[in-house]
Amino acid sequence: MKLKKRRFYYKKRNSKTLLFLIAGIIFILMMIYFISQLFSTENKVINLVDTFYQYEQQGDFSNSWELFHSLMKDKFNKNSYVQDRSHVFLEHFGVETFKFSVSEPEKIKNYQVDEERAIPQVAYLLNVTYFYESKYGYLEIHQPVIVLEEDEEWKIIWQY
């Protein structure tokens, strides 16, 4: 009898060990998946655009300008950009801030900035919507945003 009890006990203990092993493997795989998603390129792109518009929302146009691609920096002098954005998007609308939403990124393969710079690269397109409760009523502005890699960093360029 004692032998049978030991066999039963052994089988029961073995099945619990197997169950814990399977649960552990599933947990580890889930952690790997979530960590990879956390550091994914798409997540970095969304965080960049979100940070840019949080700066804009706070009226910190100097820091948002720093997140521009060099082509945008060439297009807009920093001082002019800071003054224009504040004047047009806050003062003219009679607001101190705005709300915004950012779409999921759409990957664009072989994106070319323009014909002069015919170096195809991977880019991401996101659509940003500004929401203003202005002195002129409720306003929405939709703006396509391109995110490109420059010097191993993701940078923002507006679509023209």
ChimeraX attribute file (.defattr): number of C-alpha atoms within 10 A of each C-alpha:
attribute: neighborCount
match mode: 1-to-1
recipient: residues
	/A:1	5
	/A:2	7
	/A:3	8
	/A:4	9
	/A:5	10
	/A:6	11
	/A:7	11
	/A:8	12
	/A:9	11
	/A:10	12
	/A:11	12
	/A:12	11
	/A:13	12
	/A:14	12
	/A:15	11
	/A:16	12
	/A:17	12
	/A:18	11
	/A:19	12
	/A:20	12
	/A:21	12
	/A:22	12
	/A:23	12
	/A:24	12
	/A:25	12
	/A:26	12
	/A:27	12
	/A:28	12
	/A:29	12
	/A:30	12
	/A:31	12
	/A:32	12
	/A:33	11
	/A:34	12
	/A:35	11
	/A:36	12
	/A:37	13
	/A:38	12
	/A:39	10
	/A:40	11
	/A:41	14
	/A:42	16
	/A:43	14
	/A:44	15
	/A:45	25
	/A:46	18
	/A:47	13
	/A:48	19
	/A:49	25
	/A:50	16
	/A:51	15
	/A:52	21
	/A:53	22
	/A:54	19
	/A:55	16
	/A:56	22
	/A:57	19
	/A:58	11
	/A:59	19
	/A:60	16
	/A:61	22
	/A:62	15
	/A:63	16
	/A:64	22
	/A:65	21
	/A:66	15
	/A:67	19
	/A:68	21
	/A:69	21
	/A:70	14
	/A:71	13
	/A:72	16
	/A:73	15
	/A:74	10
	/A:75	9
	/A:76	15
	/A:77	11
	/A:78	17
	/A:79	11
	/A:80	10
	/A:81	17
	/A:82	19
	/A:83	12
	/A:84	15
	/A:85	15
	/A:86	17
	/A:87	13
	/A:88	11
	/A:89	19
	/A:90	19
	/A:91	14
	/A:92	12
	/A:93	17
	/A:94	15
	/A:95	13
	/A:96	15
	/A:97	18
	/A:98	20
	/A:99	13
	/A:100	16
	/A:101	13
	/A:102	19
	/A:103	14
	/A:104	15
	/A:105	20
	/A:106	13
	/A:107	15
	/A:108	14
	/A:109	11
	/A:110	12
	/A:111	16
	/A:112	15
	/A:113	18
	/A:114	9
	/A:115	7
	/A:116	7
	/A:117	8
	/A:118	11
	/A:119	11
	/A:120	12
	/A:121	13
	/A:122	13
	/A:123	22
	/A:124	22
	/A:125	20
	/A:126	20
	/A:127	16
	/A:128	19
	/A:129	17
	/A:130	16
	/A:131	16
	/A:132	22
	/A:133	16
	/A:134	18
	/A:135	11
	/A:136	10
	/A:137	8
	/A:138	9
	/A:139	14
	/A:140	13
	/A:141	10
	/A:142	13
	/A:143	14
	/A:144	15
	/A:145	20
	/A:146	24
	/A:147	26
	/A:148	22
	/A:149	15
	/A:150	12
	/A:151	8
	/A:152	7
	/A:153	13
	/A:154	19
	/A:155	23
	/A:156	25
	/A:157	19
	/A:158	14
	/A:159	11
	/A:160	6
